[in-house]
């Protein structure tokens, strides 16, 4: 199984998926992000064998080990941040499909652009075993509702997952 480490979370993808850390691409870093603060999803995974082919845009946030508490305003705007990253990633993939070098990035972007369906996943791992002012009960469901509103033209059914809910969600990867 192909695996990617993102923010202390190990994503293991089924062999039918090609997954790349988009925010580490040379094209993103040297061209797209250099154009002025463009944001990026952490992972772009593409399942070609499905009908229609599916592109997964994954953003991961791991709050299990917090060295410095996040700003409340950053958490309040989390859905907006993810939506910005999704929109910038889609535009960046369009550009990379035509212009990226190395070729591996260009081919992956072409596959993502050709996908008939785009799915958005926020993997949000909350602090272990407790809720707080920053992460109240229902925080994840609130973020999900806001994502549905913000991304309805991209994915009408985005997902907000954690390690416990990932197996039940039917996504083609595991997280540990």
N, C-alpha and C positions, 0 to 999 in steps of 0.2 A: 504494500500500500504506500503510495506517495504521502509524505508527511511534511508539514510546515509548522514551524514554531512562531507563534504570533502572540506577543505580550504575555509571555509565560504559559500560554495555552498551546498544547500540541494537537494540531488538526491532522487526522489521518484520513485521507481520501480514498474512495474506491478506485480501483485501477481504471475504470471507465471515465474518470475525470482527469483533465489536465488542469492543475492548479498552480498558480504563480503568485508570489508576493508582489502585487502591482506597485505598491508604494516604494519598492526597492529597485524598480526597473530603471535602467540607464536613461531611457527615453523620458520617463516621467521626471526623473531628477534633473536631467540636463536641459530638457526642452520645455516640457509642459509645466512643471513647477516653477521653472525659471521665468516664466511669463508673468509671474506676479501672484503668488499665493494660492495657486490652485490646490485643491484638497484631493485626497486619494483614499479609496477603500483599501483595506489591508490586503485582501485576497480577491483574485478573479479566477474562478474555476469554471471550466466549460465541459459539459457532457455532450459529446458529439453523437453518441449512438442512440440517444433518445429521439423520439419524434414528438414534437419538434425539439431540436437541440436547445439546451438550456444553458444560460450564463448565470452564474451565481456571483453576486457581489457581496463580500463578507467583511464586516467591520467587527473587530474584537476589542472588548474592554474588560480587563481583569482587575477587579477591585478587592480581591481576596487579601492581598498584602499591600496595604496603603502606607507608604513612608511619609507622605504628606497629604492630608485630606484634600480632595478636589474642591474647587470653588463651587459653592451652591449654584451660582449662575451657570457654570459649565454643565452641571448635571441637569439643570432646568432646561437648558437649550440642547440637550443631547440629541433629541430627534431632529432638530434643525441642522445640527452639525452632521449627522449621518446623511440626511437628505442632500446637503451641499456636497458631501463626499461622493455620493452616488451620482449626482448630476455631473460633477467634474470628472469622475472616473469614466462615465459614458462618453463624454466629449473627448477625454484623453485617449480612450480606446479607439475612437473614430480616427483621431489624428495618427495614433501609433499604427493602425492598420495600413495606412498609406505611407508613413514616413519613418517608422522605428528602425533603428539599427542598434542592437543586433537582430538578425533575422528571426531568432526564436521569439522575441517580443512581438515583432510584426505579425508572425504567423498566429501567435496566441490571440492577439488583438483582432485579427481577421476572423478567427473562429468565434470569438465573443461577439463581434459585430454581426456575424451571420446567424447567430442564435435566434430562434423564433420567439424565445421567452427569456426575460430577465427576471431573476428572483433576487430579493434583497434580504440579507440576514444580518441582524445585530446580535453578536454573541456577547452577552452581558453577564459576566460572572460577579455577583454581588459579594460583599464581605461575608466571610464564613459565619453561619449560624446566628446572625443577629440582624435586626433592623435598627435603623437609627434615623435621625433627622434627615441625613443625606439620602438614605435608602429606606424610605418608609414602606410598610406593607403596601403592595400594589404598584410600586414604582415601575416595575417592568411592564405591567399592563398599561399604565399611563403612557409610557414611551411608545408602546406598540400602537395604541390608538392614535397618537399624534403622527407616527410614521405612516399609518394608513391614510391619513388626511394629506400629508405632504407628498407622498409618493404614488398616489392613486393613478397617475399617468404612466408610471414606470412598472409598478408591481402592486396590484390591488390587495395582495395577501402577503405583505412582508412578514418576517418572523423575528421575534425577540426570543432568543434561546439562552440556556445555560447548560452546564454539563448534565444536569439531571433531566432536562427536557429534550435534549438533542436526540436521544434514541427514539423517542416517541414521535418526533416531528417528521420522520421519514426522509431526512436529508441524507445524501450519499457520503457522509463522513462521520467520524467520531471525534470527540474532544476529551482530552485528559489533561 
